[in-house]
């Protein structure tokens, strides 16, 4: 199981949200609520602390996507914390979604906070962006 289903980077031994900036740089953003020891030159935009770093300075850069089923229906798990999973409904049975207390609508999607223990068929797919980058940029 993964904690976040999104692009992440490890920089100087700490984990951040991440995203490609250009062909040789990645932006990293501090995860809210996490205490960091590396505090150098992070800028604040709209309450988010971030900075751009060279891909070569990263320890890891990857994306993990977690899917699961709940009550027999498919979900994309967005984040897991303290035994709870924030998840988006990936099925198309909108009456089922409403009957099972999911928030949202058929146009904007349904979401729910689910008990991790109730999830079944959990799968995590990992894409290693740093390995791909190194293959394309040898030496």
Secondary structure, DSSP 4 states (H G I P E B T S, - for coil): --SBSSEEEEETTEEEEEEEEETTEEEEEPPTT---S--TT-EEETTEEEEEEEGGG-SEEEEEEEEEEETTEEEEEEEEETTEEEEEE-S--HHHHHHTT-EEETTTEEEEEEEGGG-EEEEEEEEEHHHHHHHHS--
